[in-house]
Amino acid sequence: MTPKYSQAILNVAWITVAGALTFLILGCDPGAEQKRAPETSATIPSPHDHQRLTEVELVAIARSHLEKDRPEWANVEHLQPRIVEHDHDWEVTWDLPSGTLGGTPVVHISKETLEVIRAYHTQ
């Protein structure tokens, strides 16, 4: 083996050791169960002051729509909901557990009317 290849192998070994040590020092355990943020009841303001909703209420609107119009998508009670605010609507979706393949429902709720304006399923 030439010195050039020996040095390359040594470099790869040091990079691997450095990565493993960094992983251990930072306390990252890829096998550990992910911790979820506690469900919050923080108030989410709408454009109209008289319409203030909590995250729980937005998720309830989304789940009610799924149970009524898309029952095949309604099995989300074991998933953590996530809400994203857009200009004219809220997007309610659910996070899959780490390492899981698949998709989840996405429900858009109008800020003005509080009605579901669209729903689809990701893949």
N, C-alpha and C positions, 0 to 999 in steps of 0.2 A: 504494500500500500504506500502510495506516495505521500509526502508530508502535506501536500495541498488537500488531499481527501481526509487525512487524519485531522487536520485543523477544522474542516467543515463538520466532521462528526462530533468533534469536541464542542464546537459552537452550538450545534443543535442540542447536545446534552445540557449545556449550561442554560440555554433558553428554556428548555423543558423544566429544569430544576428551579429557575427563577420564577417561571409561571406557577409552578406548584406551590412554592413558598408564598408568593403573592396571594394565591387563592386561600391558603391556610391562614395567613396573617389577617386578611380581610374578613375571615369568618364565613366565607361563602361555602355553603354545603349544597351541592346540586341535588342531593337526595332528600333534603329537608322539605317538609310541607310548607307551601307558601302561606304566609299569614295574611289574612284579609282585614281590611279596614273595617271597623265596626259600622254597622248601618247607622246612618246619621239622619236626623230629622231637621237638618239645616233648612232654613227657608230659602226658596229660590224665587226671586222677584220676577214678576211678569211686567210687560210694558204698562199694564193697568194696575194702579196701586191697590185696588179692591180685590185683585186676583193674586194672592200669594200662595204658592204651593210648596209643600215639602217634597223631598225626594221620594219619600214613601208614597205620597199621593200620586206623583208622576208614574212611579212603577206600577201602582195599582191601576191607573188608567190604561197603561200599556198592557198589563196582564189581562185586564178585563176584555180589551179588544182582541187579544190573542185567543182567549178562551171562547169568545163568541164567534169570531170570523176565521180563525186559523187554529183550531184545537190541536192539530198535529204539531204545532210549534209551541204550545203552551206549557210544556214540561220544563220550566226554567227555575222552579223554586229552589233547586239545589245550587244554582249559579249566582255569582255576585253581580248585582246590577251596576251599570255605569251610565251616567247621564252627561251628555255633552250639550252645551248651550250654543245655539246658532242665532242668527239675527231674528228670524221669525218663528222659530220652533225649537223644541227640545228633542234631542235624539236619545232614546232609551234603548240600551242594548245590554247584553250580559257577557261577562268574561268567562271563557273556558278555562278549566284548570290547566296548569302548566303541563306541557307535554301532550296535550290532547289535540287531536286533529278533528276538524269539522267546522261547523258554523253555528251561528245563533241568530235569533230574530232581531230585527232593528225596527223600532217603532218611532215615528216622528209625530210629535204632538204640537199643534198650533198654539202659540202663546196668546193669540187673540181670542180664539174660540174654545180652546182646551179640548179640541176634537183631534182624533187621529187623522192625519192627512196622508200618510203613506206608511206601509209596513212591508218589509221584505226579509228574506233570510240569506245570510252570508254563507259562503262555502269555505 
